[in-house]
């Protein structure tokens, strides 16, 4: 039976899209410190290596909110991942610029730790068709720290982001 090459390309595009959505969901879960959202990106028996943390995706989901609690805000800007499909498995590499903003109350004052990193992932498709991370390695390329000004100096008429479920992305 001949497989339609056009349909194969459509299936590959859908697989790449689904994998990309997991990567974006994990970044959102991290910035919102949402353990359930982070956990939803990993297989139960997965492994994550973030250097300072090494363990399962479930353990990582519990570690993130505690570890990031020292920051006033974080944002992970995700580049387009390079994804190599291998049947029900895939490898990806995703560039990321991550900002970790220390609050003004920090002993060293408000500052932004800017990190350039890459996520090197192994994905596997669940029997039901969902792509999840089997293994993630965070590769650090460089970092620098810059002073940060006021969080939002233009007044209270602007809706400010929150690193939790009170963020407008949950309520609007």
Secondary structure, DSSP 8 states (H G I E B T S, - for coil): ----HHHHHHHHHHHHHHHHHHHHHHHHHHHHT-HHHHHTTEEEEEEEE-SS-EE-HHHHHHHHHHHHTTEEEEEEEE---EEEEETTEEEEEEEEEEEEEE-TTSTT-SEEEEEEEEEEEEEEE-TTS-EEEEEEEEEEEEEEEEE---S-TT-TTS----SSTTSHHHH-
